[in-house]
Amino acid sequence: MNTKIFFSSILFLSACSTSKVVMNDPEFSSHHSIDFEQVRFRRPATPIYDGETVIKPGTKDAAGNLVVETTRPLGNLDCESSENFFGRMNLSAIRSCLASAKPPGNGKEMKPFELEWNLRREGQPVLELRHAEEAPECFRKALAEIPFPRELVYVAPTDSPLRGECYTSRLALDSGELLGWELPRARIRLRVTFPLRENPKTDRDVERLLRTWTLSIYRGGKREEGEFHGRFLPLRYCLKCLGISENPERGAPTIPPPVSLWPFPEAVESVR
């Protein structure tokens, strides 16, 4: 894809949240960057991973005893790639809509305008266009709602260039929290300024832009110091979610190292 288009598109993105940390050090860890290509979205209607299955090996309980992970059938983890998650949307219509908001320099200049989406938690969570009656018609049709994952599963870098580690961040539907961050419901919001400097040229570009918007909300903290705040995910769950087979013939299974760290260092971020 045209990376210049993608990088410059996110220059006009801003997302609002609080940045108060409610971290329990033994349980949560923070990461400044994650693998953009291997992130997986979960949006099941059923409960997600419980605490017993996501405790990092070596952790001790309140009595000082070593916690042993319980082996359970994995079943269907409902993990989806970004391509599948956003592929249900009409990406062509979104691309046409973004193109209609032409950036300065391409003929008649359009006065910049800002749109906001609030997180609606009831049922399956979505980002819902705020003040839709004031938005251009194509936005009301193509981007009135953006699906939002209840949980992210992602790969973070380690000290070894040969492997990564898997973590999970989740949206608490019954309280104003994003795992590790306290987020009052009214403040979980996506705010974008249009027109974008350069618009997506393909449906793939649109999907990657939507992925960036989603990750920006899960990324806590200040704009310059935003972090992903998550809980360690055991190997077998991570491999299942990523769709990687545990093939004994290949030796001990490992999580591949990140191939594309996000936020991209080449781009100036404006997500907070």
Secondary structure in CASP SS format (residue, H / E / C, confidence):
PFRMAT SS
TARGET T0000
AUTHOR 0000-0000-0000
METHOD secondary structure of the structure
MODEL  1
M C 1.00
N C 1.00
T H 1.00
K H 1.00
I H 1.00
F H 1.00
F H 1.00
S H 1.00
S H 1.00
I H 1.00
L H 1.00
F H 1.00
L E 1.00
S E 1.00
A E 1.00
C E 1.00
S C 1.00
T C 1.00
S C 1.00
K E 1.00
V E 1.00
V C 1.00
M C 1.00
N C 1.00
D C 1.00
P C 1.00
E C 1.00
F E 1.00
S E 1.00
S E 1.00
H E 1.00
H C 1.00
S C 1.00
I E 1.00
D E 1.00
F C 1.00
E C 1.00
Q C 1.00
V C 1.00
R E 1.00
F E 1.00
R E 1.00
R C 1.00
P C 1.00
A C 1.00
T C 1.00
P C 1.00
I C 1.00
Y C 1.00
D C 1.00
G H 1.00
E H 1.00
T H 1.00
V H 1.00
I C 1.00
K C 1.00
P C 1.00
G C 1.00
T C 1.00
K E 1.00
D C 1.00
A C 1.00
A C 1.00
G C 1.00
N C 1.00
L E 1.00
V C 1.00
V C 1.00
E C 1.00
T C 1.00
T C 1.00
R C 1.00
P C 1.00
L C 1.00
G C 1.00
N C 1.00
L C 1.00
D C 1.00
C E 1.00
E E 1.00
S E 1.00
S H 1.00
E H 1.00
N H 1.00
F H 1.00
F H 1.00
G H 1.00
R C 1.00
M C 1.00
N C 1.00
L H 1.00
S H 1.00
A H 1.00
I H 1.00
R H 1.00
S H 1.00
C H 1.00
L H 1.00
A H 1.00
S H 1.00
A C 1.00
K C 1.00
P C 1.00
P C 1.00
G C 1.00
N C 1.00
G C 1.00
K C 1.00
E C 1.00
M C 1.00
K C 1.00
P C 1.00
F E 1.00
E E 1.00
L E 1.00
E E 1.00
W E 1.00
N E 1.00
L E 1.00
R E 1.00
R C 1.00
E C 1.00
G C 1.00
Q C 1.00
P C 1.00
V E 1.00
L E 1.00
E E 1.00
L E 1.00
R C 1.00
H C 1.00
A H 1.00
E H 1.00
E H 1.00
A C 1.00
P C 1.00
E H 1.00
C H 1.00
F H 1.00
R H 1.00
K H 1.00
A H 1.00
L C 1.00
A C 1.00
E E 1.00
I E 1.00
P E 1.00
F C 1.00
P C 1.00
R C 1.00
E E 1.00
L E 1.00
V E 1.00
Y E 1.00
V E 1.00
A E 1.00
P E 1.00
T C 1.00
D C 1.00
S C 1.00
P C 1.00
L C 1.00
R C 1.00
G E 1.00
E E 1.00
C E 1.00
Y E 1.00
T E 1.00
S E 1.00
R E 1.00
L E 1.00
A E 1.00
L C 1.00
D C 1.00
S C 1.00
G C 1.00
E E 1.00
L E 1.00
L C 1.00
G C 1.00
W E 1.00
E E 1.00
L C 1.00
P C 1.00
R H 1.00
A H 1.00
R H 1.00
I C 1.00
R E 1.00
L E 1.00
R E 1.00
V E 1.00
T E 1.00
F E 1.00
P C 1.00
L C 1.00
R C 1.00
E C 1.00
N C 1.00
P C 1.00
K C 1.00
T C 1.00
D H 1.00
R H 1.00
D H 1.00
V H 1.00
E H 1.00
R H 1.00
L H 1.00
L H 1.00
R H 1.00
T H 1.00
W H 1.00
T H 1.00
L H 1.00
S H 1.00
I H 1.00
Y H 1.00
R C 1.00
G E 1.00
G C 1.00
K C 1.00
R H 1.00
E H 1.00
E H 1.00
G C 1.00
E E 1.00
F E 1.00
H E 1.00
G E 1.00
R E 1.00
F E 1.00
L C 1.00
P C 1.00
L H 1.00
R H 1.00
Y H 1.00
C H 1.00
L H 1.00
K H 1.00
C H 1.00
L H 1.00
G C 1.00
I C 1.00
S C 1.00
E C 1.00
N C 1.00
P H 1.00
E H 1.00
R H 1.00
G C 1.00
A C 1.00
P C 1.00
T C 1.00
I C 1.00
P C 1.00
P C 1.00
P C 1.00
V C 1.00
S C 1.00
L E 1.00
W E 1.00
P C 1.00
F C 1.00
P C 1.00
E C 1.00
A C 1.00
V C 1.00
E C 1.00
S C 1.00
V C 1.00
R C 1.00
END
